[in-house]
Amino acid sequence: MRTRFVGLCLVLLATVLMPVTAAHAAGPAPHYLMTAFTNASESNMYVYDSFNAGTYHLIRANAYRPPSGLIRDPSVMRHTDGHYYLVYTTNWTGDTIGFARSADTVSWTFLRNVTVGLNGATGSTWAPEWFKDSDGSVHVIYSASTTGTAGQFRPYRITATDSTLSAWSAPVALGIPANYIDSFVVKTGSTYHNFLKNETTKYIEHATATALTGPWTFTGTGNWAGWGSGLEGPALTRLPDGRWRLYFDNYTGGRYYYTDSADLSSFGAKTELPGLSGTARHFTVLREDAGDPTAVPTGNRSLRSANFPDRYVRHRGGLAYLDPLSSASPLADRQSGTFTVTAGLAHSGCYSFQSATQPGYYLRHYNLRLALQRDDGSALFKGDATFCGRAGLAGGGTLSFESYNLPGRYLRHYNYELRLDLRASGSVFAADASYTVTSPLS
């Protein structure tokens, strides 16, 4: 199965960094990754993406199916190793939660089921959610009942005891009373905020604490925010202006909503999630930012390697390479090293690289390799073919290009092949991932 199509953002830039213009948003370009199960399937996970946390596009249906059991309530995070990790509900009853991993958010690999105890085969273990604390520790917060699906659920946490997320502590109660489920925790300053479902009243309530295991004080109970009852699956993400966006599933009405808050205490009116309301179920949203305010000149350009200045980015055989080129090279070779730099297909604050002689064909990442492919109109292609400018890692007026939909991965050459790699320390990677722009070769 392919990994994420890497739109080889052959950034053919001018040798001088140009100021950001009004046509492009200043600052990093955010995108929002959603993992969800749907009304159509509890055993297949769908992946969606958004540039504004409100309008989501399907990246891949049936992106992950576990070897057995279900994939309910999938929660996604990005770990320090650069990979994406899932944790999810494995079944209606039992005492395990499931883990999977991906390099590109499109193709996922099952890792393991972890037994968390407490309830055995007759209990229920539901709705695991990632939580990274401010001290760097990684936790999974989940809800468990000792008497099955109709039982008195309580939230617990387990904590990763190694950096590979393969070893976990024994469960620790979160200190919340019985019959609460779907805890989603974030931390601001020294305060932990827990948004969770009261299984008795079916309202989403709000509790705060100064320690992850409590004691918790409920600051919003009943219909405190005016959202109504029959709600579950709260999930939060942060917007670029600092506000929080809270999503929740109105399962009794078959609709999905979101609402925004500046302080996690008062929220605006709920808004129905366009496109996915009534389709997606109990999801999480991971915000990631790519690029910086560095602007890239548009129009026809050629991209020259910073550490091999006689070599330019070009396409041949449908793939991208770093090859020796000059004004004396054959016309066809020079044309293959010339690209039209446009506003990004997925985000106008970033850039896409279209073949100067084959309209509609763009550099994109595919299995983390840069390829020249025809735009098929899909959200996946647009994301794969969008790259964000950064000040060159090698300095000296160079430019570097970060993948829009795989932040942290940069366009670099390796054995003269163009690919996306996770940023690494050291001068070798910095030089391999830096470019200067010349006038077009053709």
TAWOSUL-V633016 format. One record per helix or strand. SS is the DSSP state (helix for helix, strand for strand). FROM is the first residue (numbers start at 1). TO is the last residue. Records with the same first field share a line. If there is no record, write none. Layout:
SS->FROM-TO + FROM-TO
This chain:
strand->6-7 + 18-18 + 29-38 + 41-50 + 57-64 + 72-78 + 84-89 + 96-102 + 109-115 + 124-132 + 138-145 + 154-160 + 168-168 + 172-173 + 180-188 + 191-198 + 204-209 + 217-220 + 232-238 + 244-250 + 255-261 + 271-272 + 280-290 + 295-295 + 299-305 + 311-316 + 319-324 + 339-343 + 351-355 + 361-366 + 369-374 + 387-391 + 399-403 + 409-414 + 417-422 + 435-438
helix->120-122 + 331-336 + 379-384 + 427-432
